[in-house]
Amino acid sequence: MEAVFELYGEAGRPTLRAITERVDEINERQEAGATASRETVRRMFRGQIPTGWGSVRVTLMALCEFAERAFDSQEDDEEFALGNGLYTGRFDIYMKRVWSEALANPEPYKKDPWGTEPPF
């Protein structure tokens, strides 16, 4: 789920603790109904796909707040940039589709993006 890594970069690469604290704040403000532990977030960043959309959704909401990006805009024709692409539509719906596709075909995501080899 490269889109998650792109969003994480836009968010300024917050720590796992900062992300989960923001998740808790979102739940207090909005009663999002889902949570994500540090371990869940860590696993997401290591390429494991959570089976529940709720944990993914609230984690993405937290990253969007760090990145000052709207997560659930009501505009169906909104344009947003992610990575090298420009997309039209609602960001939350786009990310749910990415998550759903990753669940349906997890093989490309099983490799640890931060494995033993440094990226340089």
Residue pairs with C-beta under 8 A, 6 or more apart in sequence:
1 44
1 47
1 49
1 98
1 99
1 102
1 109
2 83
3 82
3 83
3 94
3 95
3 98
4 44
4 45
4 60
4 63
5 45
5 113
6 82
6 83
7 60
7 63
7 64
7 67
7 69
7 82
8 14
8 45
8 63
10 63
10 66
10 67
10 69
11 63
11 64
11 66
11 67
12 66
12 67
14 22
14 63
14 66
16 38
16 41
16 42
17 38
18 66
19 36
19 38
19 41
19 59
19 62
19 63
19 66
20 36
20 37
20 38
20 41
20 62
22 62
22 65
22 66
23 35
23 36
23 58
23 59
23 61
23 62
24 35
26 32
26 58
26 61
26 62
26 65
27 33
27 34
27 35
27 58
32 54
32 57
32 58
32 61
33 54
34 52
34 54
34 55
34 57
34 58
35 54
35 55
35 58
36 44
36 50
36 55
36 56
36 58
36 59
36 62
40 50
40 55
40 59
41 59
43 50
44 50
44 56
44 59
45 113
45 114
46 112
46 113
46 114
47 109
47 110
47 111
47 112
47 113
48 109
49 99
49 102
49 103
49 106
49 109
50 56
51 103
53 96
53 99
56 95
56 99
57 92
57 95
57 96
60 71
60 92
60 95
61 71
61 72
64 70
64 71
64 91
65 71
69 80
69 91
70 78
70 91
71 91
71 92
72 90
72 91
72 92
73 90
73 91
73 92
74 90
75 90
76 89
76 90
77 88
77 89
78 88
78 89
78 90
78 91
79 86
79 87
79 88
80 86
80 87
80 91
80 94
81 87
87 94
102 109
